[in-house]
Amino acid sequence: MLPMKVDLHCHSNVSDGVLAPAAVAAYARKGGVDAWALTDHDEIGGIKAARAKAEELGMRFVPGVEISVTWAGETVHLVGLQVDEDNATLVQGLAATRNGRDARGREIAAQLDQAGIPNAYEGALKYVGNPDLLSRTHFARYLCELGKCSNTSEVFRRYLTEGKPGYVPHRWATLADAMGWIRAAGGVPVIAHPGRYRFDATAEGALFDEFKQLGGNAIEVVTGSHTPDQYATYAEVARRYGFLASRGTDFHAPGESRVEFDQLPPLPSGVTPVWHDWF
């Protein structure tokens, strides 16, 4: 029997994805996914539609969310899996962390205007499914439309990261707060794509230590946001810390993610999947 194909990190147009939740479910199923989570940024509004479509297609469904956290001056993402989307603590916490996105978006647009790219705020809004969740990805898609860059990754490198003309930092939730919201909703916190953060070995170790002290016990190992060599690196981290291992494409749009659903490899041997006792 072939192993179950599990994908626990995906986005819809409820946050910064392109497809509606039900369409993401169908696309994941087409890619061979057997168990699937929708993990929109700071938002759980797509979960009910995603669950209904997943069940219709015969996929096991995991309700989730991806929460933006400020840690050591950097933005870190925490995925919450198996959350109760109706939990008041989670709902209120996410509403609080969404506040400020519009003001940040207007400041990004002002900086891009100074760099010779006018009307970026209005342009980004064309790509927004949820007005509360205007993000850098929406600006990136608009700059691609203008022909400024060939893909969204290039836009981030040239315009939207620290030191570039459209970078505006934002103060998100604390690690402890985000983990508290996930736990209150009965969920499992997972550090998303740890290889993507610009931490040296000491800072990265401090992040894992604090996460573990707060009760965290899972990290993403195989993700579309990791390079193939990082799969082995973070499998070893999982073994060393005793963390469970998660897997997901970090899907945002067909052809836009680094890895499609049918191409993401399985977890390396010697790690315990975060879903080991769920299905």
C-alpha positions, 0 to 999 in steps of 0.5 A: 500500500502506498503511504498517505500523501499529506499536505499541511500548508496551503493558502487560498484567496481568503489570505494571499492565495489565488484560488478559493478554498474549495478550488484549492481542495480540488487542486490538491486532490488532483495532485494526489493529496489524501489528507490536506490542511488549509492554513491561511495567513491569520485567518480561518474564514475559509475552513468550512468551505475547504472542509466541505469540499475535501469531504466531498472529494474523499480527502481527510481534512485538517483545519489550520491557520498560519500566524505571523509572529515577531521574534527577535525582530524578524517575522516567523510563521507558526502553523496551527493544525487541528484547530477549532475555527470557532474558538473565541480565543483564536478568533479574537487573537487573529482579528487583533493581529490582522489590524494594521495590515491596511496601514502597512499596505498604504506605506508600502505603496507610498515607498513604491511611489517614491521608487517610481511605481505609482498607484501600487495600493490600488493595483495590489487591491485587484489581487486581494480576496480578503480586504483585511489581509492585504499583504506583500504578495498582493503587491508582488503580483501587481508588480509582475503585472506591470512587468517590473519582474518576471515572478513574485520571488524576484519582486520580493528580492528587488522591492519588498525585503529589508533594505529595499524600496517597498519594505515596511516592517510590521509588529505581529503577535508574540510567539507565546501569544500565537501558541496560546491561541492555537492551544486554546483552540485545541491545535498543534503549533508548528514552526513553518519553513524554519530554513527560510528565516535569516537566523544564524545557528545561535539565533535559530537554536534560541528559537527552537529552545523557546518554542520547546519551552512553551510546549511546542513540539513540531516543525516543518521539514519538507516544505515548498519553502525549503530547498531539497538539501534543507529537508535533511537539515531539518529532519536532523533538527527534528530528531535532535530536539524530539520534534514531530515533522510536518510536510506541506507545499506552502501552495499559493497558486498554480505555477507560483509555488516552488513545488506542486502537490504531486512533486513534493517528496515524502518526509525523510526516514527517522522522523515521526510525522505530526499526523502520526496519530490523527488518521 
